[in-house]
């Protein structure tokens, strides 16, 4: 018995988002700035979560 020749695409990708954004795209420096801000705010976030966990 012959079935239909079908192709099921995976819902997952093996690429990183960086693979889809060109190196000279304006999002690159924005991402770098946001990442640096997150590092600077890490202690603040840790304190907020710690207070929330302790109740």
TORPA-867277 format. One record per residue (C-alpha): residue number from 1; residue in three letters; x, y, z. Coordinates in steps of 0.001 Angstrom, whole numbers, m for minus. Example, Ala and Ser with C-alpha at 12.3 -4.5 7.8 and 13.67 -1.06 7.14 Angstrom:
<sites>
<num=1&residuo=ALA&px=12300&py=m4500&pz=7800>
<num=2&residuo=SER&px=13670&py=m1060&pz=7140>
</sites>
This chain:
<sites>
<num=1&residuo=UNK&px=0&py=0&pz=0>
<num=2&residuo=UNK&px=1355&py=3400&pz=m921>
<num=3&residuo=UNK&px=854&py=6447&pz=1252>
<num=4&residuo=UNK&px=1156&py=10109&pz=528>
<num=5&residuo=UNK&px=4665&py=11474&pz=215>
<num=6&residuo=UNK&px=4686&py=13982&pz=3070>
<num=7&residuo=UNK&px=7340&py=16043&pz=4759>
<num=8&residuo=UNK&px=6894&py=17120&pz=8377>
<num=9&residuo=UNK&px=8853&py=20222&pz=9344>
<num=10&residuo=UNK&px=10345&py=20301&pz=12798>
<num=11&residuo=UNK&px=9034&py=22974&pz=15187>
<num=12&residuo=UNK&px=12617&py=23444&pz=16365>
<num=13&residuo=UNK&px=15638&py=24967&pz=14697>
<num=14&residuo=UNK&px=19298&py=24186&pz=15100>
<num=15&residuo=UNK&px=20315&py=27777&pz=14433>
<num=16&residuo=UNK&px=20818&py=30610&pz=16857>
<num=17&residuo=UNK&px=19030&py=33911&pz=16418>
<num=18&residuo=UNK&px=22427&py=35450&pz=15683>
<num=19&residuo=UNK&px=22498&py=33374&pz=12492>
<num=20&residuo=UNK&px=19489&py=35308&pz=11180>
<num=21&residuo=UNK&px=20596&py=38864&pz=12044>
<num=22&residuo=UNK&px=23360&py=40317&pz=9848>
<num=23&residuo=UNK&px=26520&py=41429&pz=11646>
<num=24&residuo=UNK&px=26015&py=45082&pz=10694>
<num=25&residuo=UNK&px=22322&py=45214&pz=11691>
<num=26&residuo=UNK&px=21251&py=47978&pz=14084>
<num=27&residuo=UNK&px=20000&py=45396&pz=16606>
<num=28&residuo=UNK&px=23560&py=44240&pz=17351>
<num=29&residuo=UNK&px=24669&py=47298&pz=19399>
<num=30&residuo=UNK&px=21273&py=47430&pz=21124>
<num=31&residuo=UNK&px=21664&py=43822&pz=22226>
<num=32&residuo=UNK&px=25164&py=44528&pz=23535>
<num=33&residuo=UNK&px=23887&py=47517&pz=25537>
<num=34&residuo=UNK&px=21024&py=45484&pz=27010>
<num=35&residuo=UNK&px=23371&py=42636&pz=27954>
<num=36&residuo=UNK&px=25714&py=45088&pz=29701>
<num=37&residuo=UNK&px=22782&py=46645&pz=31575>
<num=38&residuo=UNK&px=21632&py=43218&pz=32734>
<num=39&residuo=UNK&px=25080&py=42487&pz=34154>
<num=40&residuo=UNK&px=25062&py=45792&pz=36039>
<num=41&residuo=UNK&px=21561&py=45120&pz=37392>
<num=42&residuo=UNK&px=22215&py=41489&pz=38369>
<num=43&residuo=UNK&px=22706&py=42267&pz=42068>
<num=44&residuo=UNK&px=19478&py=44289&pz=42113>
<num=45&residuo=UNK&px=17532&py=41429&pz=40541>
<num=46&residuo=UNK&px=19094&py=38896&pz=42917>
<num=47&residuo=UNK&px=18009&py=40999&pz=45890>
<num=48&residuo=UNK&px=14472&py=41297&pz=44553>
<num=49&residuo=UNK&px=14151&py=37553&pz=44025>
<num=50&residuo=UNK&px=15720&py=36791&pz=47404>
<num=51&residuo=UNK&px=13188&py=39008&pz=49178>
<num=52&residuo=UNK&px=10379&py=37347&pz=47220>
<num=53&residuo=UNK&px=11569&py=33832&pz=48103>
<num=54&residuo=UNK&px=11892&py=34628&pz=51811>
<num=55&residuo=UNK&px=8400&py=36079&pz=51810>
</sites>
